[in-house]
C-alpha cells in the first residue's frame, strides 16, 4: 500500500543504485532478505549510509515520515554528522 514514505523509499533506492552501479535485486541477503549494499559503495560515509538505510526499511512506519525529516538527516550527513536513527517508529 503506497504511503508518503514510499516516495522516499524510491528516492533512497535510486541513490543506492547510483552509488553502487548495481541492481538492488543482486544485493539482497539470501538469509535475511535485507539489502546488503554498503560493501558495494565503500566510499559512502557512514552518516549517509545510515540515512539511506532508514529510508529503505521494510516497514514504512520505520522510515522517514516527511521529506523535510529526510532532508534534515541528509544535511547532517553532508556535514558528516551521523544522525540519530531510531530502530522504533517515532510518533
C-alpha positions, 0 to 999 in steps of 0.5 A, a space after each residue: 500500500 503506497 504511503 508518503 514514505 514510499 516516495 522516499 523509499 524510491 528516492 533512497 533506492 535510486 541513490 543506492 543504485 547510483 552509488 553502487 552501479 548495481 541492481 538492488 535485486 543482486 544485493 539482497 541477503 539470501 538469509 535475511 532478505 535485507 539489502 546488503 549494499 554498503 560493501 558495494 559503495 565503500 566510499 559512502 560515509 557512514 552518516 549517509 549510509 545510515 540515512 539511506 538505510 532508514 529510508 529503505 526499511 521494510 516497514 514504512 512506519 520505520 522510515 522517514 515520515 516527511 521529506 523535510 525529516 529526510 532532508 534534515 538527516 541528509 544535511 547532517 550527513 553532508 556535514 558528516 554528522 551521523 544522525 540519530 536513527 531510531 530502530 522504533 517508529 517515532 510518533 
